[in-house]
Amino acid sequence: MKKGIIFDWSGVITKNLESVYCLAMTVLAQFGVDKISLEEFRREWEQPYMLFYNKYVPSLSIEDEKKAFAEALKKCPRSQPYPGMNEFLRKLKKTGADLLILSSELPGYIPEEMEVLQIENVFAKIYFDVHDKEKVIRSIVAERELDPDKSYFIGDTTHEIEAGQAAGLKTIGTLWGIHNREKLESARPDFIAADLMELEKYLLER
C-alpha cells in the first residue's frame, strides 16, 4: 500500500469563492430565485451540491442543474490558480506520493486550468463530475491501493472532510475556498491550512 494525497480542485488547487458564488447565483436565477448574499451562500452551501440547490428549488433535478450550470460557466469568471501551487505540487510529487484529483467539476474544465498551471503531468488520475464524493472515495482508496494511515483528502468544505473521514483517511481543510474556519472546524479535520505555506509545511513534514 502507498501514500496518497487526494485533492478537491476548486477551493484547493484554485481560489474559487468568487467563481462558485457567481455560478450558484446564475444557476438559481435561471429558476427564478433571487440572489442571496455571499455570507448566506457560505453558510448554506452543502454537498452533494444538489442538497444546496434543492433548498431553493425543491423540484430541481440533477440533469437540469447540469444544463443550467453549463450555461452559467459562460457568464462567470473562472477560478484563479492559487499562487505558488505549481511549485508546491511538484515538490509533493517528488516525495513519491500518489497525487489524485476528486472533483465535481465537469470534464474539460480542469484540463484547461491544468494547462494554465502547467501541471498536466502531476496527477496520477483525475476523477471528474463526482456528485457525492463520499460514495466515490472508498473505491479510489481500494483502486489505488492507498494506505489510509498515510493518506489525505484535502478539501474546502465539510462534505470533503466527512468524505475523507468515512474512507478512513486523514483530512485537511483549506481556508481559501467556500467554508470558513468555524464551519470546517465543525467537521473536525486533522488540520486546517490558512494558506499554501501552512499546507506545504504540514504535508512535507509527514
C-alpha positions in Angstrom: 0.0 0.0 0.0 1.1 3.5 -0.7 0.7 7.1 0.5 -1.9 9.1 -1.4 -3.0 12.7 -1.4 -6.4 13.3 -2.9 -7.2 17.0 -3.7 -10.5 18.6 -4.4 -10.0 21.1 -7.3 -12.0 24.2 -6.6 -11.0 25.8 -3.3 -7.8 23.8 -3.0 -5.9 23.9 -6.3 -7.7 27.2 -7.2 -9.1 30.1 -5.3 -12.8 29.7 -6.2 -15.1 31.6 -3.9 -15.9 34.4 -6.4 -16.4 32.0 -9.2 -18.5 29.4 -7.3 -20.7 32.1 -5.8 -21.4 33.6 -9.3 -22.1 30.1 -10.7 -24.5 29.2 -8.0 -26.4 32.5 -8.2 -26.5 32.3 -12.0 -27.9 28.8 -11.8 -30.6 29.8 -9.2 -31.5 32.8 -11.3 -32.4 30.5 -14.2 -35.1 29.1 -11.9 -36.4 32.4 -10.7 -34.6 32.5 -7.3 -33.4 35.9 -6.1 -29.7 36.4 -5.4 -28.6 35.6 -1.8 -25.7 37.3 0.0 -22.2 35.9 -0.1 -22.5 35.3 3.7 -25.7 33.3 3.3 -24.1 31.3 0.5 -21.1 30.3 2.5 -23.4 29.4 5.4 -25.9 27.5 3.4 -23.7 25.7 0.8 -23.8 21.9 1.1 -22.5 18.9 -0.7 -23.5 16.8 -2.5 -24.4 20.1 -4.3 -28.0 19.2 -5.0 -28.6 19.5 -1.3 -27.9 23.2 -1.7 -29.9 23.8 -4.9 -32.9 21.8 -3.6 -33.2 24.2 -0.6 -34.1 26.9 -3.1 -35.6 24.9 -5.9 -37.0 21.7 -4.4 -38.1 20.2 -7.7 -34.8 20.8 -9.5 -33.2 17.6 -10.9 -29.5 17.0 -11.3 -29.9 16.8 -15.1 -31.5 20.3 -15.2 -28.9 21.7 -12.8 -26.1 20.5 -15.0 -27.7 22.2 -18.0 -28.1 25.4 -16.1 -24.5 25.1 -14.7 -23.1 24.7 -18.3 -24.9 28.0 -19.2 -23.6 29.7 -16.1 -20.0 28.8 -17.0 -20.3 31.1 -20.0 -21.2 34.1 -17.7 -19.0 33.8 -14.7 -15.3 34.4 -14.0 -13.0 31.4 -13.9 -11.4 30.3 -10.7 -7.9 31.6 -10.3 -4.9 29.3 -9.6 -3.6 29.6 -6.1 -0.2 31.5 -6.3 2.7 29.0 -5.9 0.5 25.9 -6.5 2.7 24.7 -9.4 5.9 24.7 -7.3 4.1 23.1 -4.3 2.6 20.2 -6.3 6.0 19.4 -8.0 7.7 19.3 -4.6 4.9 17.0 -3.3 5.2 14.7 -6.4 8.9 14.2 -5.6 8.0 12.6 -2.3 6.6 9.7 -4.2 3.0 10.1 -3.0 0.1 9.2 -5.4 -1.4 12.6 -6.2 -5.1 12.5 -7.3 -8.0 14.8 -8.0 -11.6 14.2 -6.9 -13.9 16.9 -8.2 -17.5 17.7 -9.1 -16.2 19.8 -12.0 -17.3 18.8 -15.5 -14.8 17.1 -17.8 -12.9 19.6 -19.9 -12.9 22.3 -17.2 -10.0 21.0 -15.1 -7.7 20.1 -18.0 -7.9 23.7 -19.3 -6.9 25.0 -15.9 -4.1 22.5 -15.6 -2.7 23.8 -18.8 -2.7 27.3 -17.4 -1.0 26.0 -14.2 1.4 23.8 -16.2 0.7 20.8 -14.1 -0.7 18.4 -16.7 1.6 15.6 -15.7 1.5 16.0 -11.9 -1.6 13.9 -11.0 -1.8 10.1 -11.4 -5.5 10.2 -12.1 -8.4 12.7 -12.1 -12.0 11.8 -11.1 -14.4 14.3 -12.8 -18.1 15.1 -12.4 -18.4 13.5 -8.9 -21.7 14.4 -7.2 -21.3 12.6 -3.9 -17.6 12.3 -3.0 -18.2 10.0 0.0 -19.5 7.3 -2.4 -16.5 7.5 -4.7 -13.6 8.0 -2.3 -13.8 4.5 -0.9 -13.4 3.0 -4.3 -10.5 5.2 -5.0 -8.7 4.0 -1.9 -9.2 0.4 -3.0 -8.4 1.0 -6.7 -5.2 2.9 -6.0 -4.2 0.7 -3.0 -3.7 3.6 -0.7 -2.7 3.2 2.9 -5.4 5.1 4.9 -3.0 5.8 7.8 -0.6 7.7 5.5 -3.1 9.2 3.0 -5.0 12.5 3.0 -8.1 14.1 1.4 -7.9 17.9 1.1 -11.0 20.0 0.6 -12.6 23.3 1.3 -16.0 22.1 2.6 -17.3 19.9 5.4 -18.5 17.4 2.9 -15.0 16.7 1.7 -13.7 16.4 5.3 -16.6 14.0 6.1 -16.0 12.0 2.9 -12.3 11.6 3.7 -13.1 10.5 7.3 -15.7 8.0 6.1 -12.9 6.3 4.0 -10.6 6.3 6.9 -8.2 9.0 5.5 -6.6 11.9 7.3 -8.3 15.1 6.3 -7.2 18.7 5.7 -9.4 21.8 5.2 -8.3 24.9 3.3 -9.5 28.4 4.1 -9.3 29.8 0.5 -12.5 28.1 -0.6 -16.2 28.1 0.4 -16.4 27.2 4.1 -14.8 29.4 6.8 -12.7 28.1 9.7 -15.7 27.8 12.1 -17.6 25.7 9.6 -14.6 23.5 8.8 -13.8 23.0 12.5 -17.3 21.6 12.9 -16.2 18.6 10.8 -13.0 18.1 12.9 -10.4 17.7 10.2 -6.9 16.7 11.2 -5.6 20.1 10.1 -6.8 23.4 8.7 -4.5 25.3 6.4 -4.9 29.1 6.3 -2.6 29.4 3.2 -0.4 27.3 0.9 2.6 27.8 3.1 0.9 26.1 6.0 -0.4 23.3 3.8 3.1 22.7 2.3 4.8 22.7 5.7 2.2 20.3 7.1 2.4 17.8 4.3 6.2 17.8 3.6 6.9 17.1 7.3 4.9 13.8 7.0 
